[in-house]
Amino acid sequence: MEKFTIWLIGIVDREGRQIYSEHVGRQTLPITEVINHYRVPKDMIIRVNLDAYSRFRPVIGDGECFYRSFIFSYLEQVLDRQDRHEEHRLLDTVKRVYTQHANLGWTSKFSRSYRAFKKLLQKVRRWKRHGRWSSIASTNSYRKEKLLEFFSSYDTTEEIFVFLRLVAAVQICSHKDDYEPLIHGLRKNYNLKDWCFRRVTPSRKFTDHVMMTALVRALEVPLKVERLYGGCAQDIYTGSGVPRVSVTLLYTGNHYDIIYPHAPSAESSSRQASQREHPAD
């Protein structure tokens, strides 16, 4: 009979395998808890430098951790915005991906997952409208609760992960010259499409740098990945210079969680708000 111990938002078996009770942690934790959460060995602590961050949010490690962390963090920030510019921009972006998929002539689950993704964005709009005249604190609490509820079940999220994986695959195969040099093992009878349908689109497949780059370039969402055990942070995609919702994740060697930068100063926040209101200036 296996013994289990409580470990933050889940439980761990005697082999140290983490079994989460939540797909996305309902509470964020102080960034200082990262050391304990991942049981970082004492001789490795000196290499862990996350001073730029205040908190982190653990997610379940089921093979979809990158996609789950990425889209949850992104939508969490969209919900915090008072305007709807980002939702409109993203809808226009995924429409372009829809056209690219049609041009590739693939038989896939893209149309179905595309509809599921648009429905999720519609939900986000409804959540943002709720409590418009209520206090900001109660409104934000409601929005976050609805987002956490959506991401608590495979029934609601599975099609979203299918869509994000297909977006990455469409981006890769629509820009062969950019991605073929990055992928080893391609040959006449094993082309880029074969690689995508074997390595990118199947559920629970691990996500590497190529797939991350393809997804964020396709959606035009800035992404930075910090490494738990040292090394320089990777700016996977930085965007065109226009201030935009950006995502920061923590990579542990085989898993991704969400981390939150320290809040910007009041002066910086005011400047960013002005840039959002006047993006063409």
Disulfide bonds with the S-S distance in Angstrom:
none
